[in-house]
Amino acid sequence: MALKIGIVGLPNVGKSTLFNALTRSKAAQAANYAFCTIDPNIGVVEVPDLRLKKLEELVNPANTVPTTIEFVDVAGLVKGASKGEGLGNQFLSNIRECHAIAHVIRGFEDENVVHVHGKIDPQGDVEIIETELILADLKTVEKRLAKALSDAKSGDAKLKAYAERIGQLKEHLESGQTADKFATEEDTRELLRDLHLLTMKPTLYVMNIHENQIHDPIHEKLNVDPDRILKISAKVEEDLVGFSDEETNAYLKELGLAESGLNALIRSAYNSLGLVTFFTAGPKEARAWTIKKETKADKAASEIHTDFEKGFIKAEVIPYEKYIEAGGEIKAKEKGFMQLSGRDYIVQDGDVIYFHVKA
């Protein structure tokens, strides 16, 4: 599945610097004024996965294809965006097309980089962005409610129930709460899916800090889910772009970090979206594939080719750890690590799979 994450935030918080580091490029202009980014910058990033490298070493394929994430550097948002202030309408349109949001928050002090509201206030920045997204969703819901109430005049019980539920959502948003806190049950989420609400999208909070703040608990002051907060020095990450793997590891060790902030961001994005990876491996190609958790084998096969779901016969499945332990597919089969699975098998993260399909 193609995965797209929007990098959002107020102007001058470091979105474009982070984007440049993610994509190992200078594609996004970073400057000391609001709306430096107007048209969104788009970059495709490989998802770092050591498992694919180990499979490549074992199989020695002609080609290796990692799974990827598309990052979109969206123009900075300001208060009033939901009413068209700044580049509001364009900003909101770009976010709507993304699967998840990486909300960059400024935590660093720098007198040479102005703050659009005149002071460093991470929690205030969060609230401004969240409020604008809620107001944008409220407009969407109000339009849908008008239609739902009109449809409900027919007397149809289902239509009346739907209008009532949309009315409840409107009240929820008006109270200043995001849509994801309303739609906690899957049936409600399904009911609202076609509204494409901005505050239903999984959000990661990326606090952009100075290098000397890496070990400071500055992020603890944010009133958001702590499991969704990442501290990243976008400038440090951008500096790492030209480093070799050895130089990067040495520098991260010097800073007391186990991994780069960018790797942590990509991993957190996967977790927040409920994604897992399975692999295919053979002499022609070793490849990583992205699917939703709880995906059945036939649906996973359709990621390779849409015809594979209809023509699915069975799947040969070897857990990644067993594949590596055995030293490859043939020995894994000899040791009894391979299992034959039907279309209802739930694919697990790390499964190495060979699909049998009708020609």
Salt bridges, closest charged atoms under 4 A:
ASP49 OD2 - ARG51 NH2 2.90
GLU70 OE2 - LYS4 NZ 3.49
ASP125 OD2 - HIS115 NE2 3.28
ASP151 OD2 - LYS147 NZ 2.92
GLU174 OE2 - LYS170 NZ 2.58
GLU186 OE2 - ARG193 NH2 2.79
GLU190 OE1 - ARG193 NE 2.96
ASP194 OD2 - ARG144 NH1 3.27
GLU238 OE2 - LYS26 NZ 3.33
ASP239 OD1 - LYS235 NZ 2.89
GLU259 OE2 - ARG267 NH2 2.10
GLU285 OE1 - ARG287 NH1 3.93
ASP298 OD2 - ARG343 NH1 3.05
ASP307 OD2 - HIS305 ND1 3.75
GLU309 OE2 - LYS299 NZ 2.99
GLU316 OE1 - LYS333 NZ 3.01
GLU316 OE2 - HIS356 NE2 2.94
GLU325 OE1 - LYS322 NZ 3.74
GLU329 OE2 - LYS333 NZ 2.99
ASP344 OD1 - LYS296 NZ 3.62
ASP349 OD2 - ARG51 NH1 3.14
